[in-house]
Every structure is written in C-alpha cells, then in structure tokens.
Amino acid sequence: MSSIPTFHGVDDCPARGHPLVTFPMADPRIDPIAVYKIIGGRIRDERRKHELTQDELASRVGLKRTSITNVEKGTQKLLVHTLVDIARSLGTSPATFFTALDAEAPLALPDDLSASVRNWIVHSVNAGRAQQR
C-alpha cells in the first residue's frame, strides 16, 4: 500500500510553534511524454496566435526551425531558460504553457519539493489561471 503524499506549508513549521498541518494530495505523477506534448501544443497555439512561422520563432530564441518543430510535437525536451525565452518571444508568461496541463492532466509535483518551491509553483500556476479568465 503506497502512502499519500503530503504538503507541509511554510507556516506549518513546529519549530515556529505552529501546528503541523498536512493536506493529502492525489497522485501527482503524470506521463512525462504527455507533458511535453501538451506544452508543445500550447507553444504552437501561441506562435500561431501571433502569426509567426516556426523559422521566425526559432530565430528569436536562437534555435533551428527543426527544434521548434520537435518542441511543438513534444518530441524534444526543453530547458527552462529556453521555455522562458520562447514565452518572452511570444509576449506571454511561461505559466501560460503550464495552465494547459490543468485541462488535460493533473499538475505533477514531486513529494520531495521544499514548501517554498511548492508554494511558488502553485502560486505561478494560479496566477496563470487568473490571467486566462
């Protein structure tokens, strides 16, 4: 029987005199291949919305057109700084690409993330959701 991952909030530190509060989470795992396909599809949608060709986007971020093609298909992994460059080139936030995961798959967060990193990710995703409303 597997244990349910728990989240420990930043202010729930017993050393600070606060009670330890845990929130059970659903299994946060997602197929990594699906993540790249979903994000790649969002990048393609944003590029088309801005009426850019793959060549034009590639030139803006210092990649080859074939790399943009593969990123959009979800067959090429992205470094975080490349994702940020793509988002900036498209005049959007990197969070825009992650909000697509909400509609198609649960957010995948490893159990061993620190509370501050987990809070930052959740805050970023929620900010992206608010922008889309």
C-alpha positions in Angstrom: 0.0 0.0 0.0 1.5 3.3 -1.0 1.4 6.4 1.2 -0.4 9.5 0.1 2.0 12.4 -0.5 1.6 15.3 1.9 2.2 19.0 1.7 3.7 20.9 4.5 3.0 24.6 4.3 5.8 27.2 5.1 4.0 28.4 8.2 3.3 24.9 9.5 6.7 24.5 11.0 6.6 23.0 14.5 9.8 24.9 15.3 7.9 28.2 14.9 5.2 27.0 17.3 2.7 26.3 14.6 0.9 23.0 14.3 2.0 20.7 11.6 -0.8 20.6 9.0 -0.8 18.2 6.1 -3.0 18.1 3.1 -3.5 14.8 1.2 -2.9 15.1 -2.5 -3.9 12.9 -5.4 -1.1 11.0 -7.1 0.8 13.9 -8.6 2.5 11.8 -11.3 1.9 12.4 -15.0 3.4 10.8 -18.1 6.4 13.0 -19.0 5.8 12.4 -22.7 2.3 13.8 -22.3 3.7 16.9 -20.5 6.0 17.7 -23.5 3.2 17.2 -26.0 0.8 19.4 -24.1 3.3 22.2 -23.6 4.5 21.9 -27.2 0.9 22.2 -28.4 0.4 25.4 -26.3 3.6 26.8 -27.7 2.3 26.1 -31.3 -1.0 27.7 -30.4 0.7 30.8 -29.1 3.0 31.0 -32.1 0.1 30.8 -34.5 -1.9 33.3 -32.5 1.0 35.8 -33.0 1.1 34.8 -36.7 4.8 33.7 -36.5 6.4 31.0 -38.6 8.5 28.3 -36.9 11.5 29.9 -38.6 10.7 33.3 -37.1 10.2 31.9 -33.6 13.4 29.8 -33.9 15.4 32.9 -34.9 14.1 34.9 -31.9 15.1 32.2 -29.4 18.3 31.0 -31.1 17.1 27.6 -32.2 16.8 25.9 -35.5 13.4 25.6 -37.2 13.6 21.8 -36.8 14.0 22.2 -33.0 10.8 24.3 -32.8 9.0 21.7 -34.9 10.1 19.0 -32.5 9.3 21.1 -29.4 5.8 21.7 -30.8 5.3 18.0 -31.4 6.5 17.2 -27.9 9.4 15.1 -29.1 12.2 17.4 -27.9 12.7 18.3 -24.3 13.1 21.9 -23.3 15.5 23.6 -20.9 13.7 26.0 -18.5 15.6 29.0 -19.9 14.5 28.1 -23.4 10.9 27.9 -22.3 11.3 31.4 -20.8 12.9 32.7 -24.0 10.0 31.2 -26.0 7.4 32.7 -23.7 9.1 36.2 -23.9 9.3 36.0 -27.6 5.6 35.3 -27.8 4.8 38.1 -25.3 3.5 35.8 -22.7 4.4 34.2 -19.4 5.9 30.7 -19.1 2.9 29.9 -16.8 0.7 30.2 -19.9 2.1 26.9 -21.2 1.6 25.1 -17.9 -2.1 26.1 -17.5 -2.8 23.8 -20.4 -1.9 20.9 -18.1 -4.8 21.7 -15.9 -7.4 20.9 -18.5 -5.7 17.7 -19.7 -3.7 16.3 -16.8 -3.0 16.9 -13.1 -0.1 19.1 -12.1 2.9 16.8 -11.3 4.9 17.8 -8.3 7.5 15.6 -6.6 6.9 14.8 -2.9 10.4 16.0 -2.0 10.0 19.6 -3.1 10.5 22.2 -0.3 7.5 24.0 0.9 8.7 27.3 -0.6 9.3 25.8 -4.1 5.9 24.0 -4.0 4.2 27.3 -3.0 6.0 29.2 -5.7 4.8 26.6 -8.3 1.2 26.6 -7.1 1.2 30.5 -7.0 2.6 30.7 -10.6 0.0 28.2 -11.9 -2.8 30.0 -10.1 -1.6 33.4 -11.5 -1.7 31.9 -15.0 -5.2 30.6 -14.4 -6.3 34.1 -13.3 -4.8 35.7 -16.4 -6.8 33.4 -18.6 -10.2 34.2 -17.0 
